[in-house]
Amino acid sequence: MGAQEMWKISTGKGVKVAVIDTGVNPATSSLKGQVLVGEVPKSVAYHVTQDYTGHGTSMAEIIAGTGAGGGIRGLAPGAKVIPFRIALKGLKGAEERETPDEAAVIRAAADSDAKVINMSFGSVAPDDGVKAAMKYAASKGKLMFVSIGNDGDDGNTPSYPAIYPYAIGVAALDKSGTVAKFSTHGDYVDVAAPGLDIPSWCDSRFTAYCDTGGTSPSSAIASASAALVWSAHPTWTGNQVLRTLIDTAGRSWPKNKPSTYLGYGGIRPRRVLINKDIDPGPADVDPLAAENSDGTAATPAPSATASSGKQAKDGGSSGPTSAAAKDAGSDSNTRTWVIIGAAAAVLVLGGAGIAVLRARRNT
């Protein structure tokens, strides 16, 4: 990906990313000074800094971690995170009852100063409130990156909210640019990003990183990519940021025939950043208008994304499963998506020694 080269142009400075997840722990070494807790509305601020699984903190670090203290250096270390907490797996009793629902949180994120909203979660159950909230966020010009799901090799059950209008569904790639076996596929896949061998916190104790896989980190990397581009081009709209990411995505198939496995391809923000003459296209035209069309358009703000719904992309064909994601302009040592401090190994924080890595799959 050429992270070191990209950071000479953009680190994501000036861009805020809303992370809707299990909460974000702002006290990890990599997130100190990166989490804007004070910008969370009181109505949805219940225990936002108490991450009950470690998942939300991991996504925040992948997006905007600084790498301090041996922690994860995210893809957009100059960006800031606005944390939001929803009730996913692991909450019970009063904690579950007091934690705000997804629809309320999405609306709060839409009303915040965040340009990008990351939603690394999914469910098999539809929710009309969430669907309406995403339409509202679209009217505010937000880009919403959503993990596509991890059931590609186990029933391939569609995942909400990834299949809703306005969601930018993100699939998982391996190092070769091939879709991960677990990555859910269908007409609602829009782009792809790395999703295997990504470090994340093992649990809510925040003592060790584990080697993880899933479309959750893929969505986080896509969100960070948008932050890098938006920081370099602050006058662009969400439409223009997304269009340039789609236009420069790595693929070996025609752009007008998006794959049901990888959508428009593997995102490569470096290709956007190094091209001083890149054409972002019209500010008020949704680059996913063909996919986001069900006749119920959002009412956009002047600089908002004008999208509306989802429909099948390629007639249900399976599409390619491998993207031309390798950036020929970068050497093998700079195609790093997430940098773990200055070390080559994943370290245990808190002086407990070297962590034993164990594979797990993010939701």
Buried (B, 14 or more C-beta within 10 A) or exposed (E): BBBEBBBEBBBBBBBBBBBBBBBBBBEBBBBEEBBBEEBBBEEBBBEBBBBBBBBBBBBBBBBBBBBBEBBBBBBBBBBBBBBBBBBBEEBEEEBEEEBBBBBBBBBBBBEBEBBBBBBBBBBEEEBEBBBBBBBBBBBBBBBBBBBBBBBBEEEBBBBBBBBBBBBBBBBBBBEEBBBBBBBBBBBBBBBBBBBBBBBBBBBBEBBBBBBBBBBBBBBBBBBBBBBBBBBBBEEBBBBBBBBBBBBBBBBEBEEEBBBBBBBBBBBBBBBBBBEEEBEBBEBBEBBBBEBBBEEEBBEBBEBBBBBBBBEEBBEEEEBBBBBBBBBEEBEEEBBBBBBBBEEEEBBBBEEEEEBEBEEEBBB
